[in-house]
Amino acid sequence: MRTLLFLLVILCIFSLVTQGVVITGACEMDDQCGTRTCCAASLWLPGLRMCTPLGLHGDECHPYSHKAPFMGKRKHHTCPCAPTLMCARLANRKYQCTSNFKNLAGFYAA
């Protein structure tokens, strides 16, 4: 019981001292992000978009993600694959960034 009370007091003090949370990397459009990044939707906070790196080899991707830079607002939490890669569906039905199509077992074009 004392531990719970102690944590509650600490939380109250912390909330009085802080003014809010600063989120670095927040954006609205791709042109607000640096090179090799895009402005992707957050998985955790609805309405928040954050500068996210382009997909590298083996990263999850979305087959209909627009190339970067994109002039609209992105709907997905992932960025498109880096320029030398392509988003492809593998035999396990997951989409990943890849450049080596010949060695993919059961490759299906997106």
C-alpha positions as CSV (number, residue, x, y, z in Angstrom):
1,M,0.0,0.0,0.0
2,R,2.9,2.4,0.8
3,T,4.5,1.6,-2.5
4,L,1.3,2.5,-4.4
5,L,0.9,5.7,-2.4
6,F,4.6,6.6,-3.1
7,L,4.1,6.0,-6.8
8,L,1.0,8.1,-6.9
9,V,2.8,11.1,-5.2
10,I,5.7,10.8,-7.6
11,L,3.3,10.8,-10.6
12,C,1.5,13.9,-9.2
13,I,4.7,15.8,-8.7
14,F,5.9,14.8,-12.2
15,S,2.7,16.0,-13.8
16,L,3.0,19.3,-12.1
17,V,6.6,19.9,-13.1
18,T,6.2,18.9,-16.8
19,Q,4.3,21.0,-19.3
20,G,3.8,18.3,-21.8
21,V,5.5,15.8,-24.1
22,V,7.8,16.9,-26.9
23,I,7.8,14.5,-29.8
24,T,10.8,15.0,-32.1
25,G,10.4,13.9,-35.7
26,A,6.7,14.7,-35.9
27,C,5.7,15.7,-39.4
28,E,2.7,16.2,-41.8
29,M,4.4,15.6,-45.2
30,D,7.4,13.9,-46.6
31,D,9.2,17.1,-47.4
32,Q,9.5,17.9,-43.7
33,C,11.7,14.8,-43.2
34,G,15.3,14.3,-44.1
35,T,16.7,12.1,-46.9
36,R,15.9,8.4,-46.9
37,T,12.9,9.0,-44.7
38,C,9.2,9.6,-45.1
39,C,6.4,10.9,-43.0
40,A,4.6,7.7,-41.9
41,A,1.5,7.3,-39.7
42,S,2.1,6.3,-36.0
43,L,0.9,2.9,-34.8
44,W,0.5,4.1,-31.3
45,L,-0.9,7.6,-31.5
46,P,-3.8,8.2,-33.9
47,G,-3.3,11.3,-36.1
48,L,0.4,11.5,-35.4
49,R,2.9,11.1,-38.2
50,M,6.6,10.7,-37.7
51,C,9.7,10.8,-39.9
52,T,10.5,7.1,-40.4
53,P,13.4,5.6,-42.4
54,L,12.8,4.0,-45.8
55,G,12.6,0.2,-45.8
56,L,15.8,-1.7,-46.0
57,H,16.4,-5.3,-47.2
58,G,14.1,-7.6,-45.2
59,D,12.0,-4.8,-43.6
60,E,8.2,-5.0,-43.6
61,C,6.6,-2.9,-46.4
62,H,3.2,-2.1,-47.8
63,P,2.7,-2.9,-51.6
64,Y,0.7,0.3,-52.3
65,S,2.9,2.7,-50.4
66,H,3.8,5.7,-52.6
67,K,7.4,6.5,-53.5
68,A,9.1,9.2,-51.4
69,P,8.7,12.1,-51.5
70,F,4.9,11.9,-51.6
71,M,2.9,15.1,-51.7
72,G,-0.1,13.7,-49.8
73,K,-0.5,12.3,-46.3
74,R,0.5,8.7,-45.9
75,K,-2.0,6.2,-44.5
76,H,0.5,3.5,-43.5
77,H,3.0,3.1,-40.7
78,T,5.8,2.0,-43.0
79,C,7.7,3.9,-45.6
80,P,8.3,2.6,-49.1
81,C,11.4,0.6,-49.7
82,A,14.7,2.3,-50.4
83,P,15.3,3.2,-54.1
84,T,17.2,0.1,-55.0
85,L,14.6,-2.3,-53.4
86,M,11.1,-3.4,-54.2
87,C,8.2,-4.4,-52.0
88,A,7.4,-8.1,-52.7
89,R,5.1,-10.7,-51.2
90,L,6.9,-13.8,-50.0
91,A,5.6,-17.3,-49.8
92,N,4.6,-16.6,-46.2
93,R,2.2,-13.9,-47.5
94,K,4.2,-11.1,-45.8
95,Y,5.5,-8.2,-47.8
96,Q,9.2,-7.3,-47.4
97,C,11.7,-5.0,-49.1
98,T,14.0,-7.1,-51.3
99,S,16.3,-6.9,-54.4
100,N,17.1,-10.6,-54.8
101,F,14.0,-12.0,-56.6
102,K,15.8,-15.1,-58.0
103,N,16.4,-16.6,-54.6
104,L,13.0,-16.0,-53.1
105,A,11.1,-19.3,-52.6
106,G,7.6,-19.0,-53.8
107,F,7.9,-15.3,-54.8
108,Y,4.6,-13.6,-55.8
109,A,4.6,-10.2,-57.5
110,A,2.6,-7.6,-55.6
